[in-house]
Amino acid sequence: MPGDFRPISLCNVIFKIITKTIANRLKLILSDIIGKFQSAFVPERLIIDNALLTFESFHYMRKKKKKKKRQEEVCGTKARYVKRI
């Protein structure tokens, strides 16, 4: 009966070997499976890239909105001056 049991340390080694083997096989096709917008766990891609891209997009939209608002204000004041003259 005690001969049927394996030491826990041997089980961990076997699981580590199997996990490493699967990970090495998946590493070859991982970039094909994971989309371009999913950047975590892919070599040469950083998880911060998506956050930076989002920040830059919001910054651009805010800047564009402020620029449009300023143009409307400028056009509105010019129109007032034209009407007064």
C-alpha positions as a printed Julia matrix, in Angstrom:
85×3 Matrix{Float64}:
   0.0    0.0     0.0
   2.68   2.65    0.85
   4.44   1.69   -2.41
   1.46   2.99   -4.39
   2.01   6.58   -3.23
   4.45   8.97   -4.84
   6.3   11.6    -2.86
   4.79  15.06   -3.31
   8.12  16.46   -4.47
   8.19  14.06   -7.45
   4.66  15.11   -8.47
   5.73  18.75   -8.53
   8.72  17.95  -10.75
   6.55  16.01  -13.2
   3.98  18.83  -13.34
   6.73  21.4   -13.89
   8.18  19.38  -16.78
   4.76  18.96  -18.41
   3.95  22.65  -17.95
   7.29  23.76  -19.37
   6.86  21.46  -22.38
   3.36  22.82  -23.12
   4.55  26.42  -22.65
   7.46  25.93  -25.06
   5.16  24.44  -27.68
   2.62  27.24  -27.31
   5.35  29.89  -27.49
   5.8   29.14  -31.19
   2.17  29.82  -32.14
   1.19  32.25  -29.38
   1.55  35.39  -31.51
  -0.77  33.85  -34.14
  -3.43  32.92  -31.59
  -3.46  36.19  -29.65
  -4.81  39.24  -31.46
  -2.84  42.44  -32.05
  -4.86  44.33  -29.45
  -4.11  41.78  -26.71
  -0.58  42.6   -25.69
  -0.05  40.72  -22.42
   2.04  37.56  -22.35
   3.4   38.0   -25.89
   7.12  38.59  -26.39
   8.06  42.08  -27.64
   4.67  43.49  -26.58
   4.11  45.33  -23.34
   0.88  45.45  -21.38
   1.37  49.21  -20.93
   1.12  49.75  -24.71
  -2.68  49.52  -24.62
  -2.9   51.97  -21.73
  -0.66  54.46  -23.55
  -2.66  54.09  -26.74
  -5.9   54.75  -24.87
  -4.44  57.78  -23.08
  -3.16  59.24  -26.35
  -6.55  58.69  -28.01
  -8.42  60.49  -25.22
  -5.84  63.29  -25.2
  -6.26  63.76  -28.97
 -10.07  63.82  -28.7
 -10.02  66.38  -25.86
  -7.54  68.55  -27.72
  -9.62  68.37  -30.89
 -12.8   69.25  -28.96
 -11.12  72.27  -27.31
  -9.75  73.42  -30.67
 -13.22  73.2   -32.22
 -14.71  75.13  -29.28
 -12.05  77.84  -29.66
 -12.75  78.09  -33.39
 -16.47  78.52  -32.68
 -15.69  81.25  -30.15
 -13.37  83.02  -32.58
 -15.87  82.74  -35.42
 -18.62  84.02  -33.13
 -16.62  87.1   -32.11
 -15.65  87.86  -35.69
 -19.28  87.62  -36.7
 -20.21  90.13  -33.98
 -17.52  92.54  -35.18
 -18.68  92.2   -38.77
 -22.26  92.92  -37.78
 -21.26  96.03  -35.81
 -19.25  97.58  -38.65
